Amino acid sequence: MAAWWRDVIGEANSGRYHTPIVRIGLRYGMALFIASEVMFFVAFFWAFFNASLFPTEAIGNVWPPKTVHVFDPWELPFVNTLILLLSGVTVTWAHWGLLKNNRSQLIWGLIFTVALGLTFLSLQIHEYGEAYSQLNLKLTTGAYGATFFMLTGFHGFHVTVGTIMLIVILGRSMAGHFSPDHHFGFEGVAWYWHFVDVVWLFLFFCIYWWGAGKAPIALH
């Protein structure tokens, strides 16, 4: 993978190989990849809604199960929501800088975005620690624990991958790569990061707020 990406970067910087037709292919490829990621998360959301809308007798016909302690959505989950939304703003600000050929704005925007991504991951790890130590919420805690950790865990994995991609783009930006009219490498990563933002919004609303019985339409 590293060798392949190295070759793609080399081809992009050569000025000869990434013709308009090739760039269209790259765009379609990234769009299809993100579409496949959407379907990946749809499967886990489907499992959560199946368990929450139709709770079985084994969990007392109620959701969340009475034995499960859940997070207050307006504490750490809400802070993480603000962090990811802000990171979407900073990566867009960096993109504007690139379009204006403002290298300083591009680099600082990426630095802020990477810092926000790392902050999100740190708070997510802290939240998992609270889940195990204070709420006794684990991956093995029935349907709620399984769906909660599969959704939030895979999202955290995607944030990790996105942060690594942003660090690579930051390094390339510092090296003088990308121009206002030739920067799909940056755009592809920005698409991925916005996708991660949107998935978290669904997670916050469906899992932390509505699914935990905190919304006006609480599931009891």
C-alpha positions as CSV (number, residue, x, y, z in Angstrom):
1,M,0.0,0.0,0.0
2,A,2.8,2.4,0.9
3,A,4.6,1.7,-2.4
4,W,1.3,2.1,-4.4
5,W,0.5,5.5,-2.7
6,R,4.1,6.6,-3.2
7,D,3.7,5.9,-6.9
8,V,0.4,7.8,-7.0
9,I,1.9,10.8,-5.3
10,G,4.9,10.7,-7.7
11,E,2.6,10.5,-10.7
12,A,0.5,13.4,-9.3
13,N,3.6,15.6,-8.9
14,S,5.0,14.8,-12.3
15,G,2.5,17.0,-14.1
16,R,2.1,14.4,-16.9
17,Y,0.1,11.4,-15.7
18,H,-2.8,12.8,-13.8
19,T,-4.7,14.1,-16.8
20,P,-8.3,15.3,-16.5
21,I,-9.6,11.8,-17.4
22,V,-7.4,10.2,-14.7
23,R,-8.6,12.7,-12.1
24,I,-12.2,11.9,-13.0
25,G,-11.4,8.2,-12.4
26,L,-9.9,9.1,-9.0
27,R,-13.0,11.1,-8.1
28,Y,-15.3,8.2,-9.0
29,G,-13.1,5.8,-7.1
30,M,-13.1,7.9,-3.9
31,A,-16.9,8.4,-4.2
32,L,-17.5,4.7,-4.5
33,F,-15.2,4.0,-1.6
34,I,-17.1,6.4,0.6
35,A,-20.4,4.9,-0.6
36,S,-19.2,1.5,0.5
37,E,-18.3,3.0,3.9
38,V,-21.8,4.3,4.2
39,M,-23.2,0.9,3.6
40,F,-20.8,-0.5,6.2
41,F,-22.2,1.8,8.9
42,V,-25.8,1.2,7.7
43,A,-25.4,-2.4,8.7
44,F,-24.5,-1.6,12.3
45,F,-27.1,1.1,12.6
46,W,-29.6,-1.4,11.3
47,A,-28.6,-3.8,14.1
48,F,-29.0,-1.0,16.7
49,F,-32.4,0.0,15.5
50,N,-33.6,-3.6,15.3
51,A,-32.6,-4.1,19.0
52,S,-33.9,-0.7,20.2
53,L,-37.2,-0.6,18.3
54,F,-38.1,-4.2,19.0
55,P,-36.5,-5.1,22.4
56,T,-36.9,-8.7,23.2
57,E,-38.1,-10.4,26.4
58,A,-34.5,-11.3,27.2
59,I,-33.8,-7.6,28.0
60,G,-37.1,-6.9,29.7
61,N,-38.9,-5.6,26.5
62,V,-37.4,-2.2,27.2
63,W,-34.5,-0.1,25.6
64,P,-32.0,0.7,26.9
65,P,-32.0,-2.5,29.1
66,K,-32.6,-1.7,32.8
67,T,-29.3,-3.2,33.7
68,V,-27.4,-0.9,31.4
69,H,-26.0,2.5,32.5
70,V,-25.8,4.9,29.6
71,F,-23.8,8.2,29.0
72,D,-25.3,11.6,29.4
73,P,-25.3,12.8,25.8
74,W,-24.8,16.4,26.8
75,E,-21.5,15.8,28.5
76,L,-18.5,14.3,26.8
77,P,-20.4,13.1,23.7
78,F,-21.6,16.7,23.0
79,V,-18.1,18.0,23.5
80,N,-16.8,15.5,20.9
81,T,-19.6,16.6,18.6
82,L,-18.4,20.2,18.8
83,I,-14.8,19.1,18.2
84,L,-15.6,17.2,15.0
85,L,-17.9,19.9,13.7
86,L,-15.1,22.5,14.3
87,S,-12.6,20.2,12.5
88,G,-14.9,20.2,9.5
89,V,-14.7,24.0,9.5
90,T,-10.9,24.1,9.8
91,V,-10.4,21.6,6.9
92,T,-12.7,23.7,4.8
93,W,-10.8,26.8,5.8
94,A,-7.6,25.0,4.7
95,H,-9.2,24.2,1.4
96,W,-10.1,27.8,0.8
97,G,-6.5,28.7,1.5
98,L,-5.3,26.2,-1.1
99,L,-7.8,27.6,-3.7
100,K,-6.4,31.1,-3.0
101,N,-2.9,29.8,-3.2
102,N,-2.4,30.9,0.4
103,R,0.1,28.2,1.7
104,S,0.1,29.5,5.2
105,Q,-3.7,29.2,5.6
106,L,-3.6,25.7,4.1
107,I,-0.9,24.5,6.5
108,W,-2.4,26.1,9.6
109,G,-5.9,24.8,8.7
110,L,-4.5,21.3,8.4
111,I,-2.6,21.6,11.7
112,F,-5.8,22.7,13.5
113,T,-7.7,19.8,11.9
114,V,-5.1,17.2,12.9
115,A,-5.0,18.6,16.5
116,L,-8.8,18.4,16.7
117,G,-8.8,14.9,15.4
118,L,-6.3,13.8,18.0
119,T,-8.3,15.6,20.7
120,F,-11.4,13.7,19.7
121,L,-9.6,10.4,19.8
122,S,-8.2,11.2,23.3
123,L,-11.6,12.0,24.6
124,Q,-13.0,8.9,23.0
125,I,-10.4,6.8,24.8
126,H,-11.3,8.6,28.0
127,E,-15.0,7.8,27.4
128,Y,-14.2,4.1,26.9
129,G,-12.4,4.2,30.2
130,E,-15.4,5.6,32.0
131,A,-17.7,3.1,30.3
132,Y,-15.6,0.2,31.7
133,S,-14.8,1.6,35.2
134,Q,-18.0,3.6,36.1
135,L,-20.8,2.4,33.9
136,N,-19.8,-1.2,33.7
137,L,-20.6,-0.9,30.0
138,K,-18.6,-3.4,27.9
139,L,-18.6,-5.0,24.4
140,T,-20.1,-8.1,26.1
141,T,-22.9,-6.2,27.8
142,G,-25.7,-7.6,25.7
143,A,-27.2,-6.0,22.5
144,Y,-26.6,-2.5,23.8
145,G,-22.9,-2.9,24.6
146,A,-22.3,-4.8,21.3
147,T,-24.0,-2.2,19.1
148,F,-22.6,0.8,21.0
149,F,-19.0,-0.3,20.9
150,M,-19.2,-1.6,17.3
151,L,-20.6,1.7,16.1
152,T,-18.4,4.1,18.2
153,G,-15.4,1.8,17.9
154,F,-15.4,1.6,14.1
155,H,-16.1,5.3,13.9
156,G,-13.1,5.9,16.1
157,F,-11.0,3.7,13.8
158,H,-12.2,5.8,10.8
159,V,-11.2,9.0,12.6
160,T,-7.8,7.4,13.3
161,V,-7.4,6.6,9.6
162,G,-8.6,10.1,8.6
163,T,-6.2,11.7,11.0
164,I,-3.3,9.8,9.5
165,M,-4.4,10.8,6.0
166,L,-4.5,14.4,7.1
167,I,-1.0,14.2,8.6
168,V,0.2,12.9,5.2
169,I,-1.6,15.7,3.4
170,L,-0.1,18.2,5.9
171,G,3.4,16.8,5.1
172,R,2.8,17.1,1.4
173,S,1.5,20.7,1.8
174,M,4.7,21.6,3.7
175,A,6.7,20.0,0.9
176,G,5.0,22.3,-1.6
177,H,2.7,19.8,-3.2
178,F,-0.8,20.8,-4.5
179,S,-1.9,23.8,-6.5
180,P,-5.2,25.7,-6.8
181,D,-6.2,23.7,-9.9
182,H,-4.5,20.3,-9.1
183,H,-5.1,19.0,-5.6
184,F,-7.5,16.0,-5.6
185,G,-5.3,14.3,-3.0
186,F,-6.4,17.0,-0.6
187,E,-10.0,16.9,-1.8
188,G,-10.3,13.2,-1.4
189,V,-9.1,13.3,2.2
190,A,-11.5,16.3,2.9
191,W,-14.4,14.3,1.5
192,Y,-13.5,11.4,3.8
193,W,-13.2,13.7,6.9
194,H,-16.6,15.3,6.2
195,F,-18.0,11.7,5.9
196,V,-16.6,10.9,9.3
197,D,-18.3,14.1,10.7
198,V,-21.7,13.2,9.3
199,V,-21.5,9.6,10.7
200,W,-20.7,11.1,14.1
201,L,-23.8,13.3,14.0
202,F,-25.9,10.2,13.3
203,L,-24.1,8.5,16.2
204,F,-24.8,11.3,18.6
205,F,-28.4,11.6,17.7
206,C,-29.3,7.9,17.4
207,I,-27.0,6.3,19.9
208,Y,-26.2,8.8,22.6
209,W,-29.5,10.8,22.7
210,W,-32.5,9.0,21.2
211,G,-31.3,5.5,21.7
212,A,-30.3,6.1,25.4
213,G,-33.8,7.2,26.2
214,K,-32.9,10.9,26.6
215,A,-35.0,12.3,23.8
216,P,-38.7,13.4,24.2
217,I,-39.5,10.2,22.2
218,A,-37.7,8.0,24.7
219,L,-37.9,4.3,24.1
220,H,-39.7,2.9,27.2
